[in-house]
């Protein structure tokens, strides 16, 4: 597949116009049109519908665009890696994290990179665990920090993916702060009578809650409202419900006495946070540097009790 045709496809899809894309690419419009036609012939499907409004992506075009951006990103990473042999790492590294991981890692990781690798440009994105996995497989991200596990069920590309465990954390019963209620534990069975705001993420926190309920033979009483992590925290602070969340997402609000967390027992609700990176292609020097900085950052925030749990990284 001609790399230039993929570039042409991306520009046309972004601008929705052959003429505008041809102007941006500094080529004549007939040549661009022929390039798109040959790409469609090679893929055996139409990528655009042509109308008076311009060039609109077909369903197949939308699907291919996810991989096209990934291909371009990987080519750029390859160029950056080759250009920095023997030098300090430089280039762009895209990393996606779940909201709770971002909450504890964004600032200290950025500070470490600014100090140790000032030539690296870090692109950090937040997402749901399932969406992050799809983006990673499409090549959008170089690294991922998420709840992904190496099983055929939730990661069909296990042979091309390396999953490095970082920390095992547990979910706590989180409620608005109450100076008169300081019990240390609540059993999982007691939660059956309490409507819980369950985060909308079947592969992340929400998935862990339902998985543990099913394995324990309990039924979760899901509240009438559901939300992603940050809105869930806001709802709890406003006194509109309670939830099961990791301390990494709320440690600062506990210190500020906005929320309180009670340990869930019988059983405890545990899940593993991992760093995910491709094993089927070489990593850039910049990616390798960010991975090591990430490991050290996790160790530091764990030691500082910002990210409680069982550390799974070797400190040697």
Secondary structure, DSSP 8 states (H G I E B T S, - for coil): --HHHHHHHHHHHHHT-HHHHHHHHTS-HHHHHHHHHHHHHHHTS--EEEETTEEEE-HHHHHHHHHHHHHHHHHHHHHHHHHTTTS---EEEEEEE-HHHHHHHHHHHHHHHHHH-TTEEEEEEE--HHHHHHHHHTTS-SEEEES----TTT-TTGGGEEEEEEEEEEEEEEEE--TT---SEEEGGGGGGS-B---S-TTSHHHHHHHHHHHHT----B-S----HHHHHHHHHTTS-BEEEEGGGTHHHHHTTSEEEEEEESS--EEEEEEEEESSS---HHHHHHHHHHHHHHHHHHHTTSS-SEE-S---
